[in-house]
Structures are given as C-alpha cells and as structure tokens.
C-alpha cells in the first residue's frame, strides 16, 4: 500500500463518514434485519434479502474507508510553499480561450469531488496545475483537447 496525502478537511470528512457507518448505520441495518426476520421464512423474504444487500454494501464501504484512512497522511501546510500550486492549494485560473474563471481546490484522489470543485492532483488538470505560480500560462492536455489556463491566484 502506498501513502496517500490528504488535507486535514478531507481526512476528517472520511473519518466522520466511517464513524457514522460503523456506529449509526450498522445499528439501523441490524434493526431492519430483525424486522425483516420477524416477518417469517427468510428464504422467500424480499425485505430480508434487501436488508442483507444493504448490510453488505455498508460493510464494503467501511472496508474501503478504513483502507483509505490507514494509508492516509495529513499534509502539513506550513511546510508547503504558498506561492505554488500544490496539494491543499486553492487555485483560481482563467481559461484563455473563453475568459471564464474557475477556482479549484487541489486534493488527493480520495477527496476529489467535481461538484465542490475539489480537483484530484492525479487528474489531468490537477497534474497540469501542480507547481505553477500566479501569472503562469499553461497548456494541459485533456481527453477533450487542449486547455490553456492562466493562474490568477493561489491561496491556502
């Protein structure tokens, strides 16, 4: 297993989700199983089968989160240059072609969330932004073509 670096926020979010699944969700599922069992023969009990499937999915998610947290190391922002785009940096860019601006938070793959503009440093755009400074103009090859960005700001 290789080490995975994460932001404090991302680590805490995964830890909280794991705690919820193990302490709360497991109990809810156990109650659902008991109720389904009380309805009689479990061989022909769709409610019981559904509850068992939910239980299996919950246990898979618990295992996945446990593994992610086992190999996770929280990055120390004080040791990372603040003038360059690295993990944990909030990077504002302008698309040279259309003038649109976007802001991304560079995160680990485990923390990536497109809807929250949390961009994995393993993604093409995330990799392309790494190490750049304000004012840099860069070209990033993505499956849809070539992106041209200017880095407008970097913050932590």
Residue pairs with C-beta under 8 A, 6 or more apart in sequence:
1 67
1 70
1 71
2 71
3 71
3 72
3 73
4 68
4 71
4 72
4 73
4 108
4 109
4 110
5 72
5 73
5 74
5 75
5 87
5 108
6 14
6 72
6 73
6 74
6 75
6 107
6 108
6 110
6 111
7 74
7 75
7 87
7 88
7 105
7 107
7 108
7 111
8 74
8 75
9 111
10 107
10 108
10 110
10 111
10 118
11 69
11 72
11 74
13 111
14 65
14 68
14 69
14 72
14 110
14 111
15 69
17 65
18 62
18 65
18 66
18 69
21 58
21 61
21 62
21 65
22 62
25 58
26 58
29 51
29 54
29 55
29 58
32 51
32 54
33 48
33 51
33 52
33 55
35 47
36 42
36 45
36 47
36 48
36 50
36 51
37 45
37 48
39 45
39 47
39 48
42 48
68 110
72 108
72 110
75 87
75 88
77 88
77 156
80 86
80 87
80 88
80 89
80 156
82 154
82 155
82 156
83 133
83 134
83 154
84 131
84 132
84 133
84 154
85 91
85 106
85 129
85 130
85 131
85 132
85 133
85 151
85 154
86 106
86 130
86 131
87 106
87 107
87 108
87 121
88 105
88 106
88 107
88 156
89 105
89 106
89 154
89 155
89 156
90 103
90 104
90 105
90 106
90 153
90 154
90 155
90 156
91 103
91 104
91 105
91 106
91 129
91 132
91 151
91 153
91 154
92 101
92 102
92 103
92 151
92 152
92 153
92 154
93 101
93 102
93 103
93 104
93 129
93 149
93 150
93 151
93 152
94 100
94 101
94 149
94 150
94 152
95 101
95 102
95 147
95 148
95 149
96 137
96 148
96 149
96 150
97 148
101 152
102 117
103 117
104 117
104 118
104 119
104 125
104 126
104 129
105 116
105 117
105 118
105 119
106 119
106 121
106 126
106 129
106 130
107 118
107 119
107 120
107 121
108 120
108 121
108 122
109 120
109 121
109 122
111 118
111 120
112 118
112 119
112 120
112 123
119 125
119 126
119 129
120 126
121 127
121 130
124 140
124 141
124 142
124 143
125 140
125 142
125 147
127 140
128 138
128 139
128 140
128 141
128 147
128 149
129 138
129 140
129 149
129 151
132 138
132 151
133 151
133 154
134 151
134 152
134 153
134 154
135 150
135 151
136 150
136 151
137 148
137 149
137 150
137 151
138 148
138 149
138 151
139 146
139 147
139 148
140 146
140 147
140 148
140 149
